[in-house]
Amino acid sequence: MTKMNVKKAVSFSLMSVLAAGFAFSAPSSKEAPELAALVKAGKLPPLEKRIPGPGEVMVSTMDTAGKYGGTLHYASYGRNSRWTIGKQTEEPMFRFKLDGSVEPNVAKGYEVNSNNTVYTIYLRKGMKWSDGVDFTSADVVFFYNDMCVPKSFGKSLYDCFYSTNPKTGEKTPCKVEAPDKYTVKVTFKDPNATFLQTLTNDSKWFFAPAHYYKKLLPAYIGEEAAKAKAKQLGYSDVKAMGKETGYYYWVLPDRPTLRPWVATNNIDDNLFILKRNPYYWKVDAKGNQLPYIDSMEWTKISDPEQETLKALAGGIDFAKMPLSKYTVLKQNAKKGGYELLTWQGTSWAYRPTVVQLNQTIKDLKYRAVFQNPDFRQALSICVNRDEVSELVSDGFGEPAQASVAEGLLGFDPKWKTRWTKYDVKEANKLLDSVGLSKRDKNGFRTFSDGTPFVLDFMLTDIEDVKNSEKTAELLTKYYGAVGIKTTTKTYSRDLMTEICNANNHTVLIGPMNAINAFNPALRPNAIVPVGIYSPWAGAYGEYTATKGKSGVKPEGDVAKLIELYDKIKSAKNGAEINKLAEQILQLHAKNIWEIAYCADTPALILKNKNLMNIGKSLIFCEEYRDLGVAHLENAWFKK
């Protein structure tokens, strides 16, 4: 396999006219045999009473009609796989097309007024939740007013719901109203030209089953009753119940959903199963109700090697695999009954080689060093990237700096090679200049007062953790060669998230919230500290999200990032947005807040050779929901 070049992606564009919906082919009585049997037995309403009618139902644009049946098999890490599962089954209000534009999904269409202050969203009449209850505009208004605003599911109000005054910089939350049962009106005080795009990133849902949450939330049943309900459902408290049911709802059997498959048991069981949603609201061009595939089954594992062995034995139908396993997977493809695809990525680097220094680390002596660009340059040039490339990425990750990939907005070949020349002498000189010239009896650097200077590497047990461990081993060697002592510890994702949210992290190595975006206007949180997310930004995002009530006040170029993003929020058109986005990227090129030692590699996708309607060459990124870009409701098994 040759090293893959990242393919050119189309730059961000805005939609400002009504999306007319989809061409409709009148539904037939065709449905999955198991559902037809339930209808015949009187246990389920007829198809025409379960899905939207002509002109309302969403029709797949796939050319190939499929056949019903089969199960998608996966490997799972239990709770740590919730996002992997969620991305493959997600049904947002709007979704991205491959060209970067937005199209209606749960929504039927929309209109925007001339100054981008009023968005009118039209829903599909006759759509139902998975329990058969009508889905209406009331569910949208409820999500915003009863879940987002009061933070009942543990998240601050998403940035997409604010508009920014172009003169004062003041942010004002929008108003969400329901003029009628199938219309939602979103009104901003100031223009918000990127609302649909940031909505698709920040708040993939924008709706929730009000009838379900009104039986849980303290505002409806009282604090004591909510506590009792939380205990009954196995949650530690009301806050935990709100987060689990609101933020990870797709793995809960009793929570109604609009997704193609519905959870049937506990995510931490050895076998987690999702089965077809009988009220799913999409059909193929011939009117056959989707999805074609009966169910998803996720077998719990504890180690990445188990996933590889399961794949080699033909036990996995669709997954992103470590590129380091390419050779063994390729050799066994025929025996395992699968094929390997390579999809383009949008990460700024090969993620196991990413290093993020917490710019707001609580220890002020460390903070002063971390915020000094000369220190970051020293860490970048004291490492032989050729060795990292060969040992960590098997040579697939070209030695490079963390930077925007070729073909994407903001690409600069000079950025890609900035601070990449292996130069130990210059690294030592830079480290001396930042106040680390003193050394202890073992040759390790200390602060000027003689106290030890130690970099604590923090890794997470997710995505290619073994390659992150290899990076940590190499950096221990190379950093040690210039007098920097290190330690390494691996944490679970949930614990690492708690540590980062409390601003208690130091130096993260690996993929944990590493920058993975093709335009900061679409998904700013890893690039601009607009909220608690990016490890390099530490508590800057908390300060922004809380309007200065907590966190660390951004200064210098970090403050400029936020100022530019605020201007994006009040921009008038796509050209202005892209210009401001490029300025944000130029600040990253200047500061290198995220250091990396290898360029991004293609995403290696394993697919059952009989699994149809899966694109051969797609884009694997957060905006497109990773494997979710395949739109699995259209997938089917060739017999």
TORLUMVO-890758 format. One line per 8 residues: number of its first residue (from 0); their letters; for each residue x, y, z of C-alpha. Coordinates in pm, 1 decimal. Each point is the difference from the previous one (the first is absolute). Example, Ala and Ser with C-alpha at 12.3 -4.5 7.8 and 13.67 -1.06 7.14 Angstrom:
2
0	as	1230.0,-450.0,780.0 ~ 137.0,344.0,-66.0 .
***
This chain:
639
0	mtkmnvkk	0.0,0.0,0.0 ~ 139.3,340.4,-90.8 ~ -31.6,303.0,222.4 ~ -327.5,173.1,-65.8 ~ -32.8,368.1,-78.5 ~ -293.8,180.7,153.1 ~ -246.9,74.7,-274.5 ~ -123.7,346.8,-75.6 .
8	avsfslms	-320.7,91.4,181.9 ~ -245.3,265.7,-102.2 ~ 13.8,312.8,218.8 ~ -284.1,112.0,225.8 ~ -304.7,156.5,-164.8 ~ -325.6,137.8,138.2 ~ -358.2,-93.4,-90.1 ~ -245.2,289.2,17.7 .
16	vlaagfaf	-305.6,-124.2,-184.3 ~ -280.5,-240.6,74.8 ~ 100.2,-364.9,-19.2 ~ -284.9,-147.0,-191.6 ~ 26.0,-347.2,153.8 ~ 38.3,-319.2,-200.0 ~ -167.8,-152.5,-300.1 ~ -269.9,-235.2,120.6 .
24	sapsskea	-81.1,-345.6,-118.5 ~ -327.3,-106.2,160.5 ~ 58.8,-260.6,270.0 ~ -105.5,-352.3,-77.5 ~ -104.0,-247.3,266.0 ~ 354.4,-134.9,-4.1 ~ 168.5,-26.3,335.5 ~ 230.3,-237.5,183.9 .
32	pelaalvk	-154.4,-348.6,37.1 ~ 27.1,16.1,379.9 ~ -203.6,322.4,4.3 ~ -254.2,-133.8,-246.5 ~ -51.7,-296.2,233.0 ~ -63.0,233.1,293.5 ~ -252.8,195.5,-205.5 ~ -178.0,-321.6,-97.4 .
40	agklpple	-10.6,-102.9,366.5 ~ -154.1,333.8,96.3 ~ 303.7,99.6,209.2 ~ 107.2,285.8,-225.1 ~ -190.8,258.2,-207.1 ~ 13.9,-28.4,-381.7 ~ 297.8,162.4,-172.1 ~ -201.0,295.8,-133.2 .
48	kripgpge	-89.8,91.1,359.4 ~ 358.5,-24.4,123.4 ~ 185.2,222.9,-246.0 ~ -58.4,342.8,-160.2 ~ -217.6,7.7,-307.3 ~ 64.3,117.1,-359.0 ~ 205.4,319.7,-16.5 ~ 107.4,-37.1,364.3 .
56	vmvstmdt	196.3,-323.2,21.4 ~ 374.4,19.3,-70.2 ~ 103.5,-199.7,-305.4 ~ 348.7,-143.4,-30.4 ~ 207.7,113.9,-295.5 ~ 186.4,-332.5,-21.4 ~ -12.2,-149.4,-347.4 ~ -4.8,-362.0,110.6 .
64	agkyggtl	-306.8,-135.4,177.5 ~ 87.8,-251.0,267.5 ~ -138.1,-313.1,160.6 ~ -121.4,-44.3,354.6 ~ 186.3,-204.6,257.6 ~ 330.9,-53.5,172.7 ~ 193.0,135.3,296.2 ~ 293.7,240.9,12.4 .
72	hyasygrn	268.0,-138.1,231.9 ~ 244.9,220.2,189.9 ~ 243.9,3.3,291.1 ~ -77.0,224.9,296.0 ~ 169.5,138.7,309.8 ~ -332.0,37.8,178.3 ~ -63.5,353.4,121.4 ~ 319.3,120.7,-168.9 .
80	srwtigkq	-155.3,-84.6,-337.7 ~ -311.1,212.3,44.8 ~ 115.5,264.9,-246.4 ~ 111.5,-259.6,-255.2 ~ -347.1,-152.2,12.9 ~ -173.5,335.5,8.9 ~ 173.5,139.5,-306.1 ~ -107.8,-296.3,-212.8 .
88	teepmfrf	-366.3,28.9,91.3 ~ -35.4,377.6,36.0 ~ -292.3,186.8,-152.0 ~ 56.5,377.8,38.3 ~ -237.9,277.9,-97.0 ~ 239.6,84.6,-285.9 ~ 301.8,-187.4,-130.3 ~ 303.8,79.2,-210.5 .
96	kldgsvep	35.8,-108.7,-358.9 ~ 345.6,-94.5,-127.5 ~ 47.3,344.3,-156.2 ~ -31.0,165.8,342.1 ~ -350.2,139.3,-53.0 ~ -292.2,-80.5,227.2 ~ -314.2,-191.5,-90.2 ~ -319.8,-65.5,197.3 .
104	nvakgyev	-23.5,-337.6,167.8 ~ -251.7,-17.8,284.1 ~ -110.2,338.3,-130.3 ~ -191.8,3.3,-325.8 ~ 123.6,345.8,-103.4 ~ 74.6,350.2,119.1 ~ -8.1,370.3,-84.7 ~ 233.3,279.5,107.6 .
112	nsnntvyt	-80.6,371.4,-4.1 ~ 221.1,252.7,-180.2 ~ 219.9,95.8,297.4 ~ 40.5,-349.5,151.6 ~ -191.0,75.3,318.8 ~ -306.8,-222.1,-48.4 ~ 13.5,-368.5,-96.0 ~ -326.0,-179.8,-67.4 .
120	iylrkgmk	32.7,-378.8,12.9 ~ -269.1,-227.9,-140.9 ~ -46.0,-348.0,147.3 ~ -140.0,-313.7,-159.9 ~ -367.5,-54.0,73.6 ~ -69.9,-349.8,124.4 ~ 348.7,-72.1,136.9 ~ -0.6,-199.6,324.0 .
128	wsdgvdft	235.0,-90.8,280.6 ~ 104.1,-363.9,28.9 ~ -280.9,-57.3,253.8 ~ -262.6,121.3,-245.7 ~ -60.0,343.9,152.0 ~ -20.1,291.1,-247.4 ~ 314.6,205.7,-52.8 ~ -93.6,370.2,-17.0 .
136	sadvvffy	137.7,350.4,39.8 ~ -80.7,-24.1,371.4 ~ 289.4,-247.8,32.0 ~ 237.4,257.4,-146.9 ~ -116.3,284.0,223.6 ~ 16.2,-233.8,300.3 ~ 358.8,-100.7,-77.4 ~ 110.3,362.7,-15.6 .
144	ndmcvpks	-196.4,150.3,288.5 ~ -10.7,-294.7,241.2 ~ 331.2,-176.0,-69.8 ~ 249.8,236.5,-164.1 ~ -73.8,323.3,186.8 ~ -12.8,-153.7,351.8 ~ 286.8,-242.2,-85.7 ~ -208.4,-295.8,111.7 .
152	fgkslydc	223.6,-241.3,-191.7 ~ 330.4,139.8,118.5 ~ 93.1,226.2,-291.3 ~ 14.9,377.7,-28.2 ~ -217.6,165.6,-262.6 ~ 164.0,-84.4,-331.6 ~ 187.7,279.0,-175.6 ~ -220.5,-35.9,-307.0 .
160	fystnpkt	-293.5,141.6,196.9 ~ 166.6,337.1,53.9 ~ 30.9,298.7,-230.5 ~ 273.9,259.7,43.0 ~ -35.6,375.5,-23.2 ~ 260.9,105.3,-260.2 ~ 68.2,329.6,180.8 ~ 4.4,-97.3,367.4 .
168	gektpckv	78.6,-371.4,-19.4 ~ -293.3,-70.8,231.6 ~ -149.5,-347.7,-39.9 ~ -374.3,-53.1,23.6 ~ -179.7,-336.2,3.4 ~ -266.2,-61.2,-261.5 ~ -372.0,-56.2,48.9 ~ -151.3,-330.5,-114.6 .
176	eapdkytv	-374.3,-5.5,-63.9 ~ -258.3,-226.7,-161.1 ~ -246.6,193.6,-220.8 ~ -178.2,-327.4,-68.7 ~ 36.1,-374.8,52.0 ~ 252.8,-46.0,-281.1 ~ 180.2,335.7,-15.1 ~ 287.7,127.5,214.4 .
184	kvtfkdpn	108.0,363.2,2.5 ~ 350.5,90.9,124.2 ~ 54.0,373.6,49.7 ~ 335.2,171.0,65.1 ~ 55.4,355.1,122.5 ~ 295.8,43.5,-238.2 ~ 86.8,-176.6,-328.7 ~ 117.0,-361.1,27.7 .
192	atflqtlt	95.9,-111.4,-349.0 ~ 152.0,-328.7,118.2 ~ -290.4,-122.4,212.3 ~ -85.2,-309.1,-204.4 ~ 364.0,-102.6,-33.0 ~ 85.4,46.8,368.1 ~ -330.7,-156.7,101.5 ~ 95.4,-309.2,-195.5 .
200	ndskwffa	323.1,-13.1,201.1 ~ -86.4,140.1,341.5 ~ -345.7,-147.0,51.3 ~ -51.0,-296.6,-224.9 ~ -343.2,-65.3,144.2 ~ -194.4,324.3,57.3 ~ -292.5,-207.1,119.6 ~ -91.3,-239.6,279.5 .
208	pahyykkl	-309.7,-207.2,88.8 ~ -179.1,234.9,238.1 ~ -240.3,-275.2,109.7 ~ 296.8,-203.7,127.5 ~ 187.0,275.1,184.1 ~ -309.7,141.4,165.9 ~ 3.2,-321.2,205.3 ~ 362.4,59.5,106.6 .
216	lpayigee	84.6,368.0,36.5 ~ -36.1,169.0,342.0 ~ -173.6,296.7,-164.1 ~ -292.5,-232.8,-80.3 ~ -8.7,-262.2,273.2 ~ 177.2,179.6,287.0 ~ 348.0,-39.6,145.8 ~ -78.1,-289.5,233.2 .
224	aakakakq	-185.2,-199.2,-264.1 ~ 288.3,59.9,-244.1 ~ 248.8,-127.4,258.2 ~ -210.8,-310.8,49.4 ~ -21.9,-50.0,-377.0 ~ 377.5,34.0,-33.4 ~ 51.2,-262.7,269.5 ~ -255.5,-229.8,-162.8 .
232	lgysdvka	181.6,23.7,-334.3 ~ 338.5,-61.1,157.8 ~ 147.9,350.7,-17.2 ~ 197.6,159.5,282.0 ~ -207.3,317.8,-1.4 ~ -230.5,219.5,-208.7 ~ 292.7,167.2,-175.8 ~ 141.0,-335.1,-112.8 .
240	mgketgyy	-345.8,-109.0,-118.4 ~ -32.1,318.1,-205.3 ~ 337.5,-47.6,-164.1 ~ -39.1,-368.9,-76.7 ~ -354.9,25.3,-134.5 ~ 60.7,325.2,-185.8 ~ 354.3,-32.0,-126.9 ~ 37.6,-374.9,-57.8 .
248	ywvlpdrp	-362.3,-83.4,-65.4 ~ 58.5,-230.2,-297.3 ~ 128.3,-279.4,225.0 ~ -306.3,4.8,228.8 ~ -273.4,-257.8,-74.4 ~ -287.0,201.3,148.7 ~ 78.6,339.0,-155.7 ~ -196.6,69.9,-322.7 .
256	tlrpwvat	209.9,95.3,-301.3 ~ -21.7,86.9,-370.1 ~ 295.6,-220.5,-89.4 ~ -16.1,-303.0,-233.4 ~ 88.9,-247.4,276.4 ~ -103.7,3.8,365.9 ~ 194.1,-131.6,302.0 ~ -139.5,-312.6,163.8 .
264	nniddnlf	231.1,-56.7,298.5 ~ 284.4,144.7,209.0 ~ 299.7,144.9,-185.7 ~ 233.7,-176.8,245.9 ~ -143.0,-345.8,-67.8 ~ 230.8,-242.5,-178.6 ~ -226.0,28.2,-304.2 ~ -172.3,333.4,-59.6 .
272	ilkrnpyy	-281.7,-19.8,-256.6 ~ -188.7,266.3,-194.4 ~ -304.5,-103.9,-202.5 ~ -193.7,162.2,-283.3 ~ -220.2,297.2,87.1 ~ -349.0,-87.5,-133.1 ~ -85.9,372.9,-23.4 ~ 308.7,101.3,-198.4 .
280	wkvdakgn	-92.3,278.8,-239.3 ~ 215.3,-63.6,-308.4 ~ -75.2,-212.3,-305.7 ~ 192.3,-97.9,-311.0 ~ -90.2,118.8,-348.6 ~ -247.8,-287.4,-34.6 ~ -176.3,85.6,324.6 ~ 152.4,-278.9,208.6 .
288	qlpyidsm	40.1,103.8,361.9 ~ 357.7,28.3,121.8 ~ 222.1,-127.7,152.1 ~ 59.0,-319.3,-193.4 ~ 218.8,-158.7,268.1 ~ -182.4,-155.2,295.3 ~ 239.9,77.7,281.2 ~ 343.3,102.6,129.8 .
296	ewtkisdp	191.6,-218.3,245.5 ~ 297.5,132.6,197.7 ~ 215.6,-265.0,170.4 ~ 186.3,133.4,301.6 ~ 379.6,-21.7,-5.9 ~ 270.5,132.2,229.8 ~ 297.6,37.8,-231.0 ~ 53.0,131.5,-358.0 .
304	eqetlkal	170.7,-325.9,-93.4 ~ -327.7,-179.2,60.4 ~ -163.2,218.2,-263.2 ~ 271.8,-90.3,-249.2 ~ -39.7,-372.1,70.7 ~ -376.6,30.0,-29.0 ~ 38.9,177.8,-335.1 ~ 240.8,-262.5,-133.8 .
312	aggidfak	-255.6,-267.6,86.7 ~ -274.4,182.1,-193.4 ~ -177.7,116.2,313.8 ~ -10.3,370.4,-83.6 ~ -203.6,146.9,-285.6 ~ 90.8,369.2,8.4 ~ 268.0,184.5,196.9 ~ 288.0,244.5,-7.8 .
320	mplskytv	314.4,-201.0,65.4 ~ 351.8,108.9,104.9 ~ 214.7,64.5,-306.1 ~ 275.0,-195.7,175.1 ~ -210.5,-313.2,-57.7 ~ -20.5,51.6,-375.9 ~ 242.5,-276.4,-98.9 ~ -154.6,-275.6,211.3 .
328	lkqnakkg	-352.3,109.7,-92.1 ~ 84.3,7.0,-370.1 ~ 155.3,-345.6,12.9 ~ -310.8,-147.5,160.1 ~ -268.8,194.8,-186.7 ~ -120.1,-292.1,-211.6 ~ -12.2,-235.4,295.5 ~ -178.6,256.3,217.1 .
336	gyelltwq	-250.7,89.6,-270.8 ~ 71.9,372.7,7.0 ~ 159.0,270.6,-210.8 ~ 206.5,302.7,102.9 ~ -83.7,357.1,-101.4 ~ 191.3,321.0,57.6 ~ -194.2,314.9,76.2 ~ 134.3,352.5,17.3 .
344	gtswayrp	41.8,154.7,344.5 ~ 9.5,360.5,117.9 ~ 216.3,-32.3,310.9 ~ 292.7,240.0,15.3 ~ 230.9,-290.3,80.9 ~ 28.9,-373.4,58.6 ~ -181.5,12.9,330.6 ~ 213.5,-242.8,207.0 .
352	tvvqlnqt	292.5,240.1,-56.0 ~ -182.3,313.5,119.2 ~ 126.3,186.2,307.3 ~ -218.6,257.8,174.9 ~ 144.6,214.7,279.5 ~ -266.2,144.0,230.5 ~ 43.0,373.4,-54.2 ~ -188.2,75.7,324.8 .
360	ikdlkyra	165.1,-262.1,222.2 ~ -61.3,96.9,363.6 ~ 367.6,5.8,99.5 ~ 99.3,351.3,-108.1 ~ 367.2,-88.2,-47.8 ~ -96.5,-271.9,-248.3 ~ -258.2,229.9,-158.9 ~ 264.7,263.1,-77.5 .
368	vfqnpdfr	216.8,-264.0,-168.2 ~ -285.6,-165.4,-192.2 ~ -119.9,335.5,-131.8 ~ 346.1,87.6,-131.8 ~ 15.1,-88.9,-371.3 ~ 375.7,-61.6,30.9 ~ -74.1,-290.5,234.5 ~ -248.1,-151.6,-242.7 .
376	qalsicvn	254.2,41.6,-280.2 ~ 263.0,-176.6,208.6 ~ -231.4,-298.3,57.8 ~ -72.9,-7.7,-371.2 ~ 357.3,4.8,-131.5 ~ 163.2,-224.6,260.1 ~ -174.0,-304.5,-152.2 ~ 102.1,-196.7,-308.8 .
384	rdevselv	-329.3,-15.2,-189.2 ~ 132.0,-261.0,-243.9 ~ 27.8,-250.3,284.8 ~ -343.1,90.2,136.3 ~ -146.6,-47.3,-346.7 ~ 150.7,-345.1,-43.6 ~ -60.1,-134.5,351.2 ~ -340.2,151.9,74.2 .
392	sdgfgepa	-173.4,31.4,-338.3 ~ 189.4,-273.3,-189.5 ~ 118.7,268.7,-240.3 ~ -350.7,99.7,-108.7 ~ 7.4,324.5,197.6 ~ 232.9,240.8,-175.3 ~ 231.6,187.1,241.9 ~ -173.0,335.4,44.6 .
400	qasvaegl	-141.2,259.2,237.0 ~ -363.6,8.8,109.5 ~ -159.6,205.6,-274.6 ~ -290.1,25.6,-243.4 ~ 17.1,-266.7,-269.5 ~ 49.8,84.3,-365.6 ~ -323.9,82.5,-179.5 ~ -169.8,144.6,308.5 .
408	lgfdpkwk	-59.0,360.9,96.3 ~ 317.3,151.0,149.6 ~ 251.5,-248.9,-139.5 ~ 353.1,140.9,2.0 ~ 300.0,-218.7,-91.6 ~ 220.7,212.1,225.7 ~ -223.9,-79.2,296.9 ~ 33.9,-371.3,-65.7 .
416	trwtkydv	380.1,22.3,36.0 ~ 17.3,261.0,278.8 ~ 220.2,-105.8,290.9 ~ 59.7,-344.1,-152.0 ~ 378.6,-2.5,-61.4 ~ 166.3,-229.5,250.8 ~ 242.5,226.4,187.1 ~ 105.7,-100.5,353.0 .
424	keanklld	247.5,286.2,34.3 ~ -263.2,263.7,-77.2 ~ -252.7,-176.5,226.5 ~ 241.1,18.2,293.7 ~ 62.7,366.8,-70.6 ~ -373.8,73.5,-2.0 ~ -58.5,-193.3,322.3 ~ 275.8,195.3,170.3 .
432	svglskrd	-163.3,325.0,-112.4 ~ -341.5,-77.8,154.2 ~ 135.2,-28.6,354.9 ~ 94.2,-369.3,3.1 ~ 377.3,36.0,-19.4 ~ 70.1,-156.7,340.5 ~ 34.1,-377.1,36.5 ~ -4.8,-246.6,287.7 .
440	kngfrtfs	269.2,-256.7,77.6 ~ -152.1,-239.6,-256.3 ~ 8.1,259.0,-277.9 ~ -372.8,73.3,-2.5 ~ -114.0,360.0,-27.8 ~ -142.9,194.6,291.2 ~ -168.4,334.2,42.9 ~ 225.5,291.5,87.1 .
448	dgtpfvld	-77.3,-54.2,370.5 ~ 126.5,-357.3,-21.7 ~ -337.7,-176.3,17.6 ~ -35.3,-294.9,-241.4 ~ -152.8,52.0,-343.9 ~ -192.3,-312.0,-102.6 ~ -241.7,-51.7,-289.3 ~ -279.8,-236.5,99.5 .
456	fmltdied	-123.6,-176.2,-314.6 ~ -370.8,-86.0,15.5 ~ -144.9,-255.6,-244.3 ~ -353.8,-128.8,-48.2 ~ -104.6,-360.2,-62.3 ~ -165.7,80.2,-333.2 ~ 80.7,-19.9,-371.6 ~ 348.0,-136.0,-68.5 .
464	vknsekta	107.7,23.0,363.0 ~ 295.6,-229.9,-65.7 ~ 132.9,243.1,-258.9 ~ -46.5,286.5,244.8 ~ 203.5,-206.9,244.4 ~ 271.2,-41.8,-264.7 ~ 4.0,377.1,-46.9 ~ 32.7,50.3,374.9 .
472	elltkyyg	293.7,-243.6,11.2 ~ 178.7,180.0,-282.1 ~ -64.4,342.4,149.3 ~ 130.9,-119.3,335.5 ~ 324.1,-85.9,-180.2 ~ 24.4,317.4,-208.2 ~ -118.2,240.5,269.6 ~ 236.1,-170.3,243.5 .
480	avgikttt	289.1,59.8,-238.7 ~ -50.0,375.8,44.1 ~ -42.0,-26.5,375.6 ~ -377.0,-24.3,42.2 ~ -123.6,-262.5,242.1 ~ -337.1,-161.6,-75.7 ~ -257.6,-233.9,151.2 ~ -280.0,-187.2,-180.0 .
488	ktysrdlm	-344.4,-112.2,117.1 ~ -306.4,-124.1,-187.8 ~ -355.8,92.9,99.2 ~ -348.9,-103.3,-107.8 ~ -173.0,246.4,-230.5 ~ -264.3,86.7,259.7 ~ 261.8,69.0,267.6 ~ 214.9,199.9,-240.8 .
496	teicnann	-302.7,208.9,-92.2 ~ -61.4,75.1,367.5 ~ 367.0,91.5,47.4 ~ -0.5,233.4,-300.5 ~ -332.0,158.3,97.4 ~ 152.8,83.5,338.8 ~ 315.0,139.1,-169.0 ~ 214.3,-256.3,180.8 .
504	htvligpm	173.6,-136.6,-308.7 ~ 361.8,56.1,-99.0 ~ 122.8,-142.5,-331.4 ~ -231.9,-215.9,-209.8 ~ 141.2,-239.2,-258.0 ~ -228.5,-159.2,-257.5 ~ -342.6,54.0,-153.2 ~ -194.2,136.0,299.4 .
512	nainafnp	-180.3,299.4,-156.3 ~ 289.2,63.7,-239.4 ~ -81.4,245.1,-277.9 ~ -210.5,-167.8,-265.5 ~ -193.7,248.4,-212.7 ~ -1.8,136.4,-351.9 ~ -120.0,350.5,88.4 ~ -5.4,179.2,339.2 .
520	alrpnaiv	-323.4,172.0,-103.4 ~ -171.2,-339.4,-2.7 ~ 147.5,-159.3,308.7 ~ 200.8,245.7,207.5 ~ 25.7,-175.4,335.4 ~ 336.2,-172.0,-64.7 ~ 147.2,308.3,-169.8 ~ -158.1,289.5,190.2 .
528	pvgiyspw	-60.3,-21.6,378.2 ~ -373.2,72.4,-7.0 ~ -71.0,-263.4,266.4 ~ 165.8,-273.0,206.2 ~ 129.3,-241.1,-260.7 ~ 351.8,36.6,-133.7 ~ 281.9,-116.4,234.1 ~ 249.3,254.5,-132.7 .
536	agaygeyt	-242.1,285.5,83.0 ~ -62.3,-118.6,355.3 ~ -227.7,234.6,194.9 ~ -9.9,273.0,-265.6 ~ -315.5,-156.7,-139.3 ~ -162.2,-5.1,342.5 ~ 60.9,374.9,30.4 ~ -161.4,57.9,-340.8 .
544	atkgksgv	-296.7,-227.9,68.3 ~ -69.7,150.2,344.0 ~ 58.5,358.5,-114.9 ~ 285.5,44.6,242.5 ~ -167.6,-150.2,306.0 ~ 258.7,-280.5,15.8 ~ 298.9,-127.7,-192.5 ~ 309.2,185.6,-121.2 .
552	kpegdvak	-29.0,322.4,-198.1 ~ 140.2,-37.9,-353.5 ~ 273.0,243.3,-92.4 ~ 218.7,76.0,-301.1 ~ -53.4,-219.0,-304.9 ~ -242.3,-228.1,184.1 ~ -224.4,300.9,61.2 ~ 32.8,84.6,-369.8 .
560	lielydki	-131.9,-346.7,-89.0 ~ -317.5,71.1,193.3 ~ -35.7,349.9,-144.2 ~ 25.1,-138.6,-352.8 ~ -253.0,-272.7,70.9 ~ -240.7,257.9,142.5 ~ 31.9,189.5,-328.1 ~ -79.5,-321.5,-185.1 .
568	ksakngae	-320.0,-28.9,203.0 ~ -114.9,341.1,-125.6 ~ 139.9,-29.5,-353.6 ~ -230.4,68.9,-292.6 ~ 112.5,-255.5,-258.5 ~ 216.6,-301.9,-72.6 ~ 292.0,194.6,-144.5 ~ 30.1,209.1,316.1 .
576	inklaeqi	-25.3,-311.8,213.9 ~ 279.0,-177.9,-186.9 ~ 226.5,306.8,20.4 ~ -40.4,15.8,377.7 ~ 45.7,-377.0,29.2 ~ 331.3,23.8,-184.9 ~ 120.2,263.6,247.0 ~ -79.9,-241.6,283.8 .
584	lqlhakni	204.5,-268.2,-172.3 ~ 291.4,239.4,-52.4 ~ 14.1,57.4,375.9 ~ 29.6,-375.0,50.6 ~ 275.8,-15.6,-259.0 ~ 183.8,272.8,189.1 ~ -37.6,-149.5,350.1 ~ -9.6,-379.7,-51.5 .
592	weiaycad	-219.9,-56.9,305.5 ~ -40.3,-359.7,-116.0 ~ 333.8,-167.8,-73.3 ~ 19.8,-315.6,-209.9 ~ 270.2,-212.7,-154.0 ~ -181.7,-160.6,-295.4 ~ -258.6,112.2,-253.7 ~ -343.8,-154.8,-6.6 .
600	tpalilkn	-38.1,-343.0,-155.3 ~ -301.1,-128.1,-193.4 ~ -274.5,-160.8,204.5 ~ 16.3,-376.0,-50.1 ~ -354.3,-133.6,-28.2 ~ -84.0,-370.6,23.5 ~ -324.5,-97.8,-174.4 ~ -167.0,-337.0,-44.2 .
608	knlmnigk	34.3,-74.2,-371.8 ~ -373.5,-72.9,-18.4 ~ -101.6,325.9,168.0 ~ -149.6,220.0,-273.0 ~ -70.9,373.5,-38.5 ~ 319.2,106.5,178.8 ~ 207.9,264.2,-176.8 ~ 345.2,-109.5,-110.0 .
616	slifceey	158.4,340.0,57.6 ~ -161.4,221.4,262.5 ~ 122.9,258.1,250.8 ~ 62.3,-116.7,355.2 ~ -36.8,295.2,236.5 ~ -198.1,126.4,296.9 ~ -219.2,229.7,-210.6 ~ -117.3,-296.7,-206.2 .
624	rdlgvahl	-25.8,-217.2,313.4 ~ 289.9,-230.8,-87.8 ~ -145.4,-335.3,-115.7 ~ -344.4,161.0,10.7 ~ 74.3,163.2,-335.0 ~ -87.2,-337.7,-154.3 ~ -369.2,49.2,99.8 ~ -42.0,-361.0,107.1 .
632	enawfkk	-378.4,8.9,-23.6 ~ 63.4,-56.7,-373.3 ~ 242.4,-290.3,46.7 ~ -101.0,-358.8,-72.9 ~ 155.2,-344.9,-29.4 ~ 35.7,-172.1,-333.3 ~ -93.3,-363.2,48.9 .
***
